[in-house]
């Protein structure tokens, strides 16, 4: 907050700069630790909304004390302990049975006695059930069928990845107030229904699967290309989504779409090292050095895709994640952009748009069309999307249109589109990339 008093003006600049750095560090730590902290708290209080509230209280406490006292050696453990204390206080004040309070208190006391990673693994073994994953349990709880599909996904993204309502709104191409209302109503509904904090079994597991996969998919997407902030990627969020996908595959090994999602994430993750320059600038797919791709992850992704293709399918055809993985596989199998089977990619996008019709799918298809058949037919396809309500604030629409116009040697129009895309982009790195492309048009 800006200091408005004259007496301190000019005297606290150095300390303020340090405080700002600490706050940014705390925010980065929170993005990594939030889901684990909320998941553990939810196990104690059995309510997702309360768990998030206690975790947010711990975060506020960190924002107040860490700039003054310094960041703890193990900030994740600090946040976990602070959240657990609040959860235990709530349970005691709620007058739960003495046995329950003693049981929870003993578990927390045991946690406080240890600090090393080895001991932390022992804690997990002591406290976790056969599923062994508070985060996955949290996802399945928030994806309860009592909620609408949109509410399930919005709530889970909020508590799992620490995503803001703005980030979730951009992921769904929806107004931010709409997403905020969904999240609030979802928390109230789960609390009123007293939904248990557990991973379901049998048919109930299958009923929640689609929402769980959607959440993991959107988590990975946010990590792969961050909606906002100064970083092009959030690798920790991608890694957590990939880990959760692998856990779900272990739970449901005969589900084609589970393996399709795992395949998609493995193949996309293989490009991490090539997606960022040494200066931290974004490197788009067509410009990437494919020798820097992780070929172990490529092989794992192709193997997962092969498994998805071999399993029975609910509707008789590949689902949206397996189709997207097939598109990623076309890139992974090609040694260069020129050797990529763009015609096949266009056909796969046609299939994807049949399974899950979406203007974003059609925009991505237009990019593939430009590579397979040239920029002119692709521009016609993009122009047909210009009035799509869902894409009016989507920065990639003018970005793609600008690229096509540039290839058609319509530099002035291209510059305007890149500038419009930059104005819509919330990610600092992406904005800079788009402005650089606009400047390139001036040089033509």
RONUMI-510103 format. One record per atom (N, C-alpha, C, O): x, y, z. Coordinates in steps of 0.2 Angstrom, whole numbers, plus 2048, in hexadecimal, padded with zeros to 3 digits. Example, Ala and Ser with C-alpha at 12.3 -4.5 7.8 and 13.67 -1.06 7.14 Angstrom:
<pts>
8427E4827 83E7EA827 8427F0827 8477EF82A 8407F5823 8447FB824 840800827 843806828 
</pts>
This chain:
<pts>
8047FA800 800800800 804806800 80A806803 80280B7FC 8078117FC 806815802 801816805 80C818804 80D81B80A 80B823809 80F826804 80782680C 80482D80B 807832810 80683880F 80B830815 80E83481A 814837817 818834814 81583E818 81B841816 82184081A 827840817 82083E820 82683D824 82A837822 830837823 82783281F 82B82C81D 82D82C816 831828814 82B831813 82D83180B 83483280B 83783680D 83782D806 83E82E805 84282A80A 848829809 840828810 844825815 84381D815 84881A817 83E81A812 83D813812 83D81080C 83B80A80B 840813807 840810800 843809800 8418057FD 849809803 84D803803 8497FD806 8497F7804 8467FF80C 8427FA810 83C7F880C 83A7F280C 8397FD809 8337FB805 8357F67FF 8317F27FE 83A7F87FC 83C7F37F6 83D7EC7F9 83B7E77F5 8407EC7FF 8417E5802 83B7E2803 83A7DC802 8367E6806 8307E3808 82C7E1802 8297DB802 82C7E47FC 8297E27F6 82C7DC7F4 8287D87F1 8337DB7F4 8367D57F2 8337CF7F6 8327CA7F3 8337D07FD 8307CB801 8297C97FF 8277C37FF 8257CE7FE 81E7CD7FC 81E7C87F6 81A7C47F5 8227CA7F1 8227C67EB 8247BF7EC 8227BA7E9 8297BE7F0 82B7B87F2 8267B47F6 8257AE7F4 8227B77FA 81D7B47FE 8177B17F9 8157AC7F9 8167B67F4 8117B47EF 8137AE7EB 80F7AA7E9 81A7AE7E9 81C7A87E5 81C7A27E9 81A79C7E7 81D7A27F0 81D79C7F4 81679A7F5 8147947F5 81179F7F5 80A79D7F6 8087997F0 8047947F1 80A79B7EA 8077987E4 80A7907E5 80678C7E2 80F78F7E8 8127887E8 80F7847ED 80D77E7ED 80E7887F3 80C7847F9 8047847FB 8027807FF 8007887F7 7F978A7F9 7F57837F9 7F27827FE 7F677F7F4 7F27797F3 7F37747F9 7EF7717FC 7FA7737FA 7FC76F800 7F9771806 7F676D80A 7F9777808 7F777A80E 7F077A80F 7ED777814 7EC77B809 7E577B80A 7E277480A 7DE77280D 7E676F806 7E4768806 7E576580D 7E0762810 7EA767811 7EB764818 7E676781C 7E3764821 7E476E81C 7DF771820 7D976E81F 7D576D824 7D776D819 7D176A817 7D076381A 7CA76181C 7D575F81B 7D575981E 7D3759825 7D0755828 7D575F828 7D476082F 7CD762831 7C9760835 7CB76882D 7C476B82E 7BF76882A 7B976982B 7C0764825 7BC761820 7B776581C 7B276381A 7B976C81B 7B6770817 7BB774813 7C0777816 7BA77480D 7BE778808 7BF77F809 7C4782809 7B978280A 7B878980B 7BC78C811 7C0790811 7BB788817 7BE78A81D 7C678981D 7CA78D81F 7C8783819 7CF782818 7D2788815 7D878A816 7CF78A80F 7D279080C 7D2796810 7D779A810 7CD797814 7CD79D818 7D379D81D 7D67A281E 7D4797820 7DA796825 7E0797822 7E579A824 7E179481C 7E7795818 7E879C816 7EE79F816 7E37A0814 7E47A7813 7E67AB819 7EA7B0818 7E37A981F 7E57AC825 7ED7AC826 7F07B0828 7EF7A5825 7F67A4826 7FA7A8821 8007AB822 7F87A981A 7FB7AD815 7FC7B4818 8017B7817 7F67B781A 7F67BE81D 7FB7BF822 7FF7C4823 7FC7BA827 8007BA82C 8087BA82A 80C7BE82C 8097B6824 8107B6821 8117BD81E 8177C081F 80C7C081B 80D7C7818 80F7CC81D 8127D181C 80C7CB823 80D7D0829 8147CF82C 8177D382E 8167C882D 81C7C7831 8227C682D 8287C7830 8227C3828 8287C1824 82C7C7822 8327C7822 8297CC81F 82D7D281E 8317D5824 8367D8823 82E7D482A 8317D6830 8367D1832 83C7D3834 8357CB833 8397C6836 83D7C2831 8417BE833 83C7C282B 83F7BE826 83B7B8824 8377B6828 83D7B581E 8397AF81B 83C7A981F 8427A881F 8387A5822 83A79F825 83E79B821 83E79B81B 842796824 846791820 84278D81C 84378B816 83C78B81F 83778681B 83078A81B 82C78981F 82F78E816 829792816 82378E815 81E790818 824789812 81E784811 81B782817 815781819 82077F81B 81F77C822 81C782827 81778082B 81E788826 81C78D82A 81478F829 81078F82D 81378F822 80C790820 80778A822 80278B824 80A784822 80677E824 80577E82B 7FF77D82D 80A78082F 808780836 804786838 7FF78583C 80478C835 800791837 7F9790835 7F4791839 7F878C82F 7F178A82D 7EE785832 7E8785834 7F2780834 7F077B838 7EE77D83F 7E977B842 7F2782841 7F0785848 7E9788848 7E578884C 7E878C842 7E178F841 7DC78A841 7D678B843 7DD78583D 7D877F83C 7D777C843 7D177A844 7DC77A847 7DB77784D 7D777C852 7D3779856 7D9782852 7D5787856 7CD787854 7C9787859 7CC78684E 7C578684C 7C278084E 7BC780851 7C577A84E 7C2774850 7C1774857 7BC77285A 7C677785B 7C5777862 7BF77C864 7BB77A869 7BF781861 7B9786862 7B2783860 7AD785863 7B277F85B 7AC77C859 7AA77685E 7A577385C 7AE775863 7AC770868 7AB769865 7A6766866 7B0767861 7B076085F 7B275C864 7B475E86A 7B0755864 7B2751869 7B975186B 7BD752867 7BA750872 7C1750874 7C574B871 7CB74D86F 7C374586F 7C774086B 7C9743865 7CF742863 7C5746861 7C674985A 7CC74E85B 7D074F857 7CB753860 7CF758861 7D6756863 7DB758860 7D6751867 7DD74E869 7E074A863 7E674B863 7DC74785F 7DF743859 7E2748855 7E8747852 7DF74E853 7E275384F 7E8756852 7ED75884E 7E7758858 7EC75B85B 7F375785C 7F875A85B 7F275185D 7F874C85D 7FB74C856 80174C855 7F774C851 7FA74C84A 7FE752848 803752845 7FB75884B 7FF75E849 80575F84E 80A76184B 80475D854 80A75D858 810759855 81675A855 80E753852 81374F84F 816752849 81C752849 812756846 81575A840 81A75F842 81F76083F 819762848 81D76884A 82376584D 82876984E 82475F84E 82A75C851 83075B84C 83575A84D 82E75B845 83275A840 83375F83B 82E76383A 838760838 839765833 83C76382C 83C766827 84075D82C 84375B826 83E758821 839756823 84075881B 83C755816 83B74E817 83574B815 84074A81A 83F74381B 839742820 83573E81F 839746825 83474682A 82D748827 828746829 82D74D823 82774F81F 82474981C 81E74881C 828745819 82573F815 82273A81A 81D737819 82573A820 822736825 81C738827 817734829 81B73F828 81574282A 80F740825 80A73E827 81174181E 80C73F819 80A73881A 804736819 80F73381B 80D72C81C 80972B822 804727821 80A72F827 80672E82D 7FF73082C 7FA72D82F 7FE736829 7F7739828 7F3738822 7ED738823 7F673681D 7F2734817 7EF72E817 7F272981A 7EA72D813 7E7726813 7E972380D 7EF72480A 7E571E80A 7E871A805 7E971E7FE 7ED71C7FA 7E57237FD 7E77277F7 7ED72B7F8 7F172C7F3 7EE72D7FE 7F5730800 7F67377FD 7FC7397FB 7F173B7FB 7F27417F8 7EC7467FA 7E77467F7 7EE74B7FE 7E9750801 7E77547FB 7E17567FA 7EB7567F6 7EA75A7F1 7E57577EC 7E075A7EA 7E67517EA 7E174D7E6 7DA74D7EA 7D574D7E7 7DA74B7F0 7D474B7F4 7D17517F4 7CA7527F3 7D47577F4 7D175E7F4 7CE75F7ED 7C87617ED 7D175D7E8 7CE75D7E1 7C87597E1 7C275C7DE 7C87537E3 7C274F7E2 7BC7527E7 7B67517E5 7BE7557ED 7B97587F1 7B675E7EE 7AF75E7ED 7BA7627EB 7B77687E8 7B37677E1 7B076B7DF 7B57617DE 7B175F7D8 7AB75A7DA 7A97567D5 7A875B7DF 7A27587E1 79C7597DC 79B75F7DA 7997547DB 7937557D6 78E7597D8 78975B7D4 78E75B7DF 7897607E1 7897677DE 78576B7DE 7907687DC 79176E7D9 79076E7D1 7917687CE 78F7737CE 78F7737C6 7967727C4 79B7747C8 7977707BE 79E76F7BB 7A27757BB 7A87757BD 79F77B7BA 7A37817BA 7A57837C1 7AB7857C2 7A17827C5 7A27847CC 7A877F7CF 7AC7827D3 7A77797CD 7AD7747D0 7B47767CD 7B87777D1 7B47787C7 7BB77A7C4 7BD7807C7 7C37817C9 7B97857C8 7BB78C7CA 7BD78B7D1 7C278E7D3 7B97887D5 7BB7877DC 7C27837DD 7C67857E1 7C377E7D9 7C977A7DA 7CF77E7D8 7D477D7DB 7CE7817D2 7D47857D0 7D678B7D5 7DC78C7D6 7D178D7D8 7D27927DD 7D67907E3 7DB7937E5 7D478A7E6 7D77877EC 7DD7837EA 7E27837EE 7DE7807E4 7E377C7E3 7E97807E0 7EF77F7E3 7E87847DC 7EE7877D9 7EF78E7DB 7F47927D9 7EB7907E0 7EC7977E2 7EA79C7DC 7ED7A27DD 7E779A7D7 7E579E7D2 7E07A47D4 7DC7A27D8 7E17AA7D1 7DD7AF7D3 7D67AE7CF 7D67AA7CA 7D17B27D1 7CB7B17CD 7CC7B47C6 7C87B27C1 7D07B97C5 7D27BC7BF 7D57B67BA 7D37B67B4 7DA7B37BD 7DD7AD7B9 7D87A87B7 7D87A57B1 7D37A67BC 7CE7A17BA 7CA7A47B5 7C87A07B0 7C87AA7B6 7C37AD7B1 7C67AD7AA 7C37AC7A5 7CC7AF7A9 7D07AF7A3 7D07A77A0 7D07A679A 7D17A37A4 7D279C7A2 7CB79979F 7CB79679A 7C579C7A2 7BF79A79F 7BC79F79B 7B679E798 7BF7A579A 7BD7AA795 7B67AC798 7B17AD794 7B67AE79F 7B07B07A2 7B17B67A6 7B77B77A8 7AC7BA7A7 7AD7C07AC 7B07BE7B3 7AD7B97B5 7B47C27B6 7B77C17BC 7B17C07C2 7B17BC7C6 7AC7C57C2 7A77C57C7 7A37BE7C7 7A17BB7CC 7A27BB7C1 79F7B57C0 7A37AF7C3 7A07AB7C7 7A97AF7C2 7AD7AA7C5 7AD7AB7CD 7AD7A67D1 7AE7B17CF 7AE7B27D6 7A77B07DA 7A87AD7DF 7A27B17D7 79B7AF7D9 79B7A77D9 7997A47DE 79E7A47D4 79E79D7D4 7A279A7DA 79F7957DD 7A779D7DB 7AC79A7E0 7A879B7E7 7A87967EB 7A57A17E9 7A27A27EF 79C79D7F0 79C79A7F5 79879C7EB 7927987EB 7957907EC 79178D7F0 79A78F7E9 79C7887E9 79F7867F0 79D7817F3 7A278B7F4 7A478A7FB 79E7897FF 79E785803 79978D7FE 79478D803 790786802 78D783806 78F7847FB 78C77E7FA 78F7787FD 78C774800 7967787FC 7997727FF 799772807 79876D80A 79977880A 798778811 792776814 791773818 78C779810 786777812 784770811 78076D815 78776D80C 78676680B 78A76180F 78975B80F 78F764813 794760817 79775B813 797755815 79A75D80D 79D758809 7A375580C 7A775980F 7A474F80C 7AA74C810 7B074D80B 7B074D805 7B674E80F 7BC74F80B 7C074880A 7C374580E 7BF746804 7C173F802 7C173E7FB 7BE7427F7 7C57397F8 7C57377F1 7BF7327F1 7C072D7F4 7BA7337ED 7B572E7EC 7B77277E9 7BD7277E6 7B37227E9 7B571C7E6 7AF71A7E1 7AA71D7E1 7B17157DD 7AC7127D9 7A97177D4 7AD71B7D1 7A27177D3 79F71B7CE 7A07227D0 7A07267CB 7A07247D6 7A172B7D8 7A772E7D6 7A77347D4 7AC72A7D6 7B372C7D3 7B272E7CC 7B57337C9 7AF72A7C8 7AE72B7C1 7AA7317BF 7AB7357BB 7A57327C4 7A07387C3 7A473F7C3 7A27447C0 7A973F7C8 7AD7457C9 7B37457C4 7B774B7C4 7B57407C0 7BB7407BD 7BC7467B8 7C17497B7 7B67477B4 7B774C7AF 7B97537B2 7BD7577AF 7B67557B8 7B775B7BB 7BF75B7BD 7C27607BD 7C17567C0 7C77557C3 7CD7567BD 7D175A7BE 7CB7537B8 7D07537B2 7D075A7AF 7D575D7AE 7CA75E7AF 7CA7657AD 7CE7697B1 7D276E7AF 7CE7687B8 7D176C7BD 7D976B7BC 7DD7707BB 7DB7657BB 7E27647BA 7E57677B4 7EA76A7B3 7E17667AF 7E27697A8 7E37717A8 7E87737A6 7DF7747AC 7DF77B7AC 7E577D7B1 7E87837B0 7E677A7B6 7EC77B7BA 7F277B7B6 7F677F7B6 7F37767B2 7F97757AE 7F977B7A9 7FF77E7A8 7F477D7A6 7F47827A1 7F67897A4 7FA78C7A1 7F378A7AA 7F57907AE 7FD7907AF 8007957AF 80078A7B1 80778A7B2 80B78A7AC 81078D7AB 8087887A6 80B7887A0 80C78F79D 81179079A 80779279D 80779979B 80379D7A0 7FD79E7A0 8077A17A4 8037A47AA 7FF7AA7A7 8017AE7A3 7F97AB7AA 7F47B07A8 7F77B77A9 7F67BB7A5 7FA7B87AF 7FC7BE7B1 8037BE7B5 8057B87B6 8067C37B6 80C7C37BA 8127C57B6 8127C67B0 8187C47B9 81E7C57B5 8227BF7B2 8277BF7AF 81F7B97B4 8227B37B1 81E7B07AC 8177B07AC 8217AD7A6 81D7AA7A1 81A7A47A3 8157A27A0 81E7A07A7 81B79A7AA 81B7997B1 81F79D7B5 8177947B4 8187937BB 81978B7BB 8147877BC 81F7897BB 8217827BA 81E77E7C0 81C7787BF 81E7807C6 81C77C7CC 81577A7CB 8137757CD 81177F7C8 80A77D7C7 8097787C2 8057737C3 80D7787BD 80D7737B8 80F76C7BB 80C7677B9 81476C7BE 8177667C1 8127637C6 81175D7C6 80E7677CA 8097657CF 8037627CB 80175C7CC 8017657C5 7FC7627C1 7FE75C7BE 7FA7577BE 80475B7BC 8067557B9 80774F7BE 80574A7BC 8097517C4 80974C7C9 8027497CB 8017437CB 7FD74E7CB 7F774C7CD 7F47487C7 7F07437C8 7F574A7C1 7F37467BB 7F573F7BC 7F273A7BA 7FC73E7BD 7FF7377BE 7FB7337C4 7FA72D7C3 7FA7377C9 7F67337CF 7EF7317CD 7ED72B7CE 7EC7357C9 7E57337C7 7E672D7C2 7E17297C2 7EB72D7BE 7EC7287B9 7ED7217BD 7EB71C7BB 7F07227C3 7F171C7C7 7EB7197CA 7E97137CB 7E671E7CB 7E071D7CE 7DB71A7C9 7D77157CB 7DB71C7C3 7D771A7BE 7DA7187B7 7DA71C7B2 7DE7137B7 7E37117B2 7DF70F7AB 7E270F7A6 7D970E7AC 7D570C7A6 7D17117A2 7CD71079E 7D27187A5 7CF71D7A2 7D372179C 7D872379E 7D1720796 7D4723790 7D672B791 7DC72D790 7D172F794 7D2736794 7D773879A 7DB73D799 7D873479F 7DD7357A4 7E47347A1 7E87397A2 7E572F79D 7EB72E79A 7EC734794 7F2736793 7E7736791 7E773B78C 7EA74278F 7EE74578C 7E7743795 7E9749799 7F174979B 7F574D79A 7F274379E 7F97427A0 7FE74279A 80374679A 7FC740794 80074078E 80174778C 80674978A 7FB74B78C 7FC75278A 80175678E 80575A78C 800755795 80475979A 80C757799 81075B799 80D750798 81474E797 817751791 81D753791 81375178B 816754785 81775B786 81C75E783 81275F789 81376678A 81976878E 81D76C78D 819764794 81F765798 826764795 82B767798 826760790 82C75E78D 82F76478A 835765789 82B76A789 82E770785 83077578A 83377A788 830774791 831779796 83877D794 838783794 83D779794 84477C793 84478078D 84878578D 84077F788 841783781 83C788781 83D78C77C 838789786 83278E785 835795788 83179A787 83A79578B 83D79B78E 84479D78C 84879878D 8457A378A 84C7A4789 8507A578F 84E7A6794 8577A678E 85B7A7794 8597AD798 85B7AE79E 8567B2794 8547B8798 84D7B879A 84A7BD79D 84A7B279A 8437B179D 83E7B3798 8387B379A 83F7B4792 83A7B678D 8377B078A 83A7AB789 8317B1788 82D7AB785 8307A977E 8327AE77A 8307A377D 8327A0776 82C79C774 82B797777 82979E76F 82379B76C 825794768 82B793767 820790767 821789765 82578975E 82A78575D 82378E75A 82778E753 82E790753 83278E74F 830793759 837796759 83B79175E 84179375F 83878C761 83C788766 841784763 84078175E 847783767 84C77E765 84A777768 84A77676E 848773763 84576D765 84A768768 84876376B 850769768 85576576B 855766772 858762776 85276C775 85176D77C 84B76A77F 84A76A785 84776777B 84176477E 84475D782 84975A780 84075C787 84275678B 83F750788 83974E788 84374C785 841746781 83F740785 83B73C782 84174078B 83E73B790 83673D791 832738791 835743792 82E745793 82A74478D 82474278D 82D745787 82A744780 82873C780 82273A77E 82D738782 82B731781 82672F786 82172B784 82673178C 821730791 81A73278F 81572F78F 81A73878B 81373B789 811736783 80B735783 81573477F 813730779 81172977C 80C727779 814727781 812720783 80B721787 80671D786 80A72778A 80372878D 7FE729788 7F8726789 7FF72C783 7FB72D77D 7F972677A 7F3725779 7FE722779 7FD71B776 7F871777B 7F4714778 7F9718781 7F4715786 7ED717786 7E8714786 7ED71E785 7E6721784 7E271F77E 7DC71D77E 7E671E779 7E371C772 7E1714773 7DD71276F 7E4710777 7E3709777 7DD70777C 7DB70277B 7DB70C780 7D670B785 7CF70C782 7CE71077D 7CA709785 7C370A783 7C1711784 7C4714789 7BD714780 7BB71B780 7B471C782 7B071877F 7B2721786 7AB721788 7A7723783 7A1720782 7A972777E 7A4729778 7A6725772 7A472776D 7AB721772 7AE71E76C 7B3721768 7B671F763 7B572776A 7BA72B767 7BF72E76C 7BD72F772 7C473176A 7C973476F 7C673A772 7C273E76F 7C773B778 7C574177C 7C974777B 7CE746777 7C774D77D 7CB75377C 7D275377E 7D675677B 7D3750784 7DA750786 7DF74B782 7E474D780 7DC746780 7E074177B 7E1744774 7E6744771 7DC748772 7DD74C76C 7E275176C 7E6752767 7E2755771 7E775A772 7EE757773 7F375A770 7EE751776 7F574E777 7F774B770 7FD74B76F 7F274976C 7F4747765 7F774D761 7FB74C75D 7F4753762 7F775975F 7FE75A761 80275C75D 7FF75A768 80575B76B 80A756768 810757767 808750767 80C74A765 80F74C75E 81474A75C 80A74F75A 80D751753 813755753 81775574F 81275A758 81875E758 81E75B75B 82475C759 81D756760 823753763 82674E75F 82C74D75F 82274B75A 825746755 82974A750 82D74674C 82875074E 82B754749 83275774B 832759750 837756747 83E759748 83E760747 84276374A 839763744 83976A743 83276C741 82D768740 831773741 82B77673F 829774738 823772737 82D774734 82C77272D 82A76B72C 826769727 82C766730 82B75F730 82475D733 822757733 821762737 81B76173A 81575F736 815763731 81175A737 80B759733 80675D735 80175C739 806763732 801768734 7FA766731 7F5768734 7FA76372C 7F3760729 7F075C72E 7EA75C72F 7F4757731 7F1753736 7EF75773C 7EA75573F 7F275C73E 7F0760744 7EA764743 7E6764747 7E976673C 7E276973B 7DD76473C 7D876673E 7DE75E739 7D975973A 7D7758741 7D1756743 7DC757745 7DB75674C 7D875C750 7D375B754 7D976274E 7D5768750 7CE76774E 7C9769752 7CD765748 7C6764746 7C275F74A 7BC76074C 7C675974C 7C3754751 7C2757757 7BC75675B 7C675B75A 7C675E761 7C0763761 7BC763766 7BF76775B 7B976C75B 7B376875B 7AD76B75D 7B2762759 7AC75E759 7AB75B760 7A575B762 7B0759763 7AF75776A 7AE75C76F 7A975B773 7B176276F 7B0767773 7B176E76F 7B677176F 7AB76F76C 7AB776768 7AD77C76C 7AA77D772 7B2780769 7B478576D 7B778A768 7BB788764 7B6791769 7BA796765 7C1795766 7C5797761 7C479376C 7CB79376D 7CE78D769 7D378E766 7CA788768 7CD782764 7CD78475D 7D2783759 7C878875B 7C878A754 7CD790752 7D079074D 7CF793757 7D5798756 7DB794756 7DF796751 7DC78F75A 7E278B759 7E2787753 7E8786750 7DC785750 7DC78274A 7DE787744 7E278573F 7DC78D745 7DE792740 7E679273F 7E979373A 7E9792745 7F1792745 7F378C741 7F878D73D 7F1786742 7F378073E 7F1781737 7F577F733 7EB784735 7EA78572E 7EF78A72B 7F1788725 7F178F72F 7F679372C 7FD79072A 800791725 7FE78B72E 80478772D 803782727 808780724 7FD77F727 7FC77A722 7FA77D71B 7FC77A716 7F678271B 7F4785715 7F578C713 7F378F70E 7F878F718 7FA796717 7F679B71B 7F179971E 7F87A171C 7F57A6720 7EE7A971E 7EA7AB722 7ED7A9717 7E77AC715 7E17A8717 7DC7AB71A 7E07A1716 7DA79E719 7DA79E720 7D479E723 7E079E724 7E079F72B 7DD7A572D 7D97A6732 7DF7AB72A 7DC7B172C 7D47B272B 7D17B572F 7D27AE726 7CB7AE725 7C77AB72B 7C27AD72D 7CA7A572D 7C87A2733 7C87A6739 7C37A673D 7CE7AA73A 7CE7AE740 7C97B4740 7C67B5745 7C87B773A 7C47BC739 7BC7BA73B 7B87BE73E 7BB7B373A 7B47B173C 7B37B0743 7AE7B0746 7B97B1747 7B97B074E 7B97B7752 7B87B8758 7B97BC74E 7BA7C3751 7B47C5755 7B57C9759 7AE7C3753 7A87C5757 7A67C075D 7A17C1760 7AA7BB75E 7A97B6763 7A97BA76A 7AE7BC76C 7A47BA76D 7A37BD774 7A97BB779 7AC7BF77C 7AA7B4779 7AF7B177E 7B67B477C 7BA7B3780 7B77B6776 7BE7B8774 7C07BF774 7C57C1772 7BB7C3776 7BC7CA776 7C17CD77A 7C57D2778 7C37CA77F 7C97CC784 7CE7C7783 7D37C7788 7CE7C277F 7D37BD77E 7D97C077A 7D87C0774 7DF7C177D 7E47C4779 7E77C0774 7EA7C376F 7E67BA774 7E97B576E 7E57B6768 7E87B5763 7DF7B9768 7DC7BA762 7DF7BF75D 7E17BE758 7E07C5760 7E47CA75C 7EB7C875B 7EE7CA756 7EE7C475F 7F57C275F 7F57BE758 7FA7BF754 7F17B9758 7F17B4752 7F07B874C 7F37B7747 7EB7BD74C 7E97C0746 7EF7C5744 7F07C673E 7F27C8749 7F87CC747 7FD7C8744 8007CA73F 7FF7C2746 8047BE743 8027BC73B 8067BC737 7FB7BA73A 7F97B9734 7FA7BF72F 7FC7BE729 7F87C5732 7F87CB72E 7FF7CC72C 8017CF726 8047CB731 80B7CC72F 80E7C872A 8117CA725 80B7C272A 80E7BD725 80B7BF71E 80E7BD719 8057C271E 8027C4718 8057CB716 8027CE711 80A7CE719 80D7D4718 8097DA719 8097DF715 8047DA71D 8007DF71F 8027E2726 7FF7E172B 8087E5726 80C7E672C 8087EB731 8087EA737 8057F072E 8027F5732 7FC7F2736 7FB7F473C 7F87EE732 7F27EB736 7F57E673B 7F27E5740 7FA7E3739 7FD7DE73E 7FF7E1744 7FE7DF74A 8037E7744 8057EB749 7FF7ED74E 7FF7EC754 7F97EF74B 7F47F174F 7F17EB753 7EF7EB759 7F17E5750 7EF7DF753 7F37DD759 7F17DB75E 7FA7DD758 7FE7DB75D 7FE7E0763 7FE7DE769 7FD7E7762 7FC7EC767 7F67EA76B 7F57EB771 7F07E9767 7EA7E776B 7EB7E176F 7E87E0775 7EE7DC76D 7F07D6771 7F47D7777 7F27D577C 7F97DC776 7FD7DE77C 7F97E1781 7FA7E0787 7F47E577F 7F07E9784 7EB7E4787 7E97E678D 7E97DF784 7E57DA788 7E97D578C 7E67D2791 7EF7D478B 7F37CF78E 7F57D1795 7F67D7797 7F47CD79A 7F67CE7A1 7FD7CC7A4 7FF7CE7A9 8007C87A0 8067C57A2 80C7CA79F 80C7CB799 8107CC7A3 8157D17A1 81A7CE79C 81B7D2797 81C7C879C 8207C5797 81D7C5790 81F7C678B 8167C3790 8137C278A 8117C9787 8117CA781 8107CE78B 80E7D4789 8157D7785 8147DA780 81B7D6788 8217D8785 8227D577E 8247D877A 8207CE77E 8217CB778 81D7CE772 81F7CE76D 8177CF774 8127D276F 8147D976D 8137DA767 8167DD771 8197E4770 81F7E376B 8207E7767 8237DE76C 8297DD768 8277DB761 82A7DD75C 8217D7760 81F7D575A 81C7DB756 81C7DC750 8197E075A 8167E6757 81C7EA754 81B7ED74F 8217EB758 8277EF756 82A7EC750 82C7EF74B 82A7E574F 82C7E2749 8297E4743 82C7E573E 8227E5744 81E7E773E 8207EE73C 8207F0736 8237F3740 8257F973E 82B7F973A 82D7FD736 82F7F473B 8367F3737 8357F0730 83A7F072C 82F7EE72F 82E7EB728 82D7F1723 82C7F071D 
</pts>
